[in-house]
Amino acid sequence: MSHGDGRLGPDKPLAPGQILGIVSVAYRDGRCIWPGRREPLLRRFWVARYYLLQPARLAWCAVKAILARGRGGPSSRGAAPGSHNRPDGVRR
């Protein structure tokens, strides 16, 4: 579920107060179609996956930030601040 804030990164889990409703059972033609027998296992899998992969997501964001700094950030060779986008190093 996306929060719709336009961020490219993963969203934090919703707080219980943000949820408008909770589906506990779904029926079709008088037959219970959800939750199935596998739902408790799948629920545990997705929650565990979120928490186990969180360090990897944070590390990936850090790597992307370091790489972005190396490509378009200010040069460490003594260029004037703000001149890193100009090939001649002149700031206007």
TAPE-V213648 format. One record per run of one state. SS is the DSSP state (alpha for helix, beta for strand, coil for the rest). FROM is the first residue (numbers start at 1). LEN is the number of residues. If there is no record, write none. Layout:
BEGIN
ss:SS from:FROM len:LEN
ss:SS from:FROM len:LEN
END
This chain:
BEGIN
ss:coil from:1 len:15
ss:alpha from:16 len:3
ss:coil from:19 len:7
ss:beta from:26 len:3
ss:coil from:29 len:2
ss:beta from:31 len:4
ss:coil from:35 len:4
ss:alpha from:39 len:34
ss:coil from:73 len:20
END
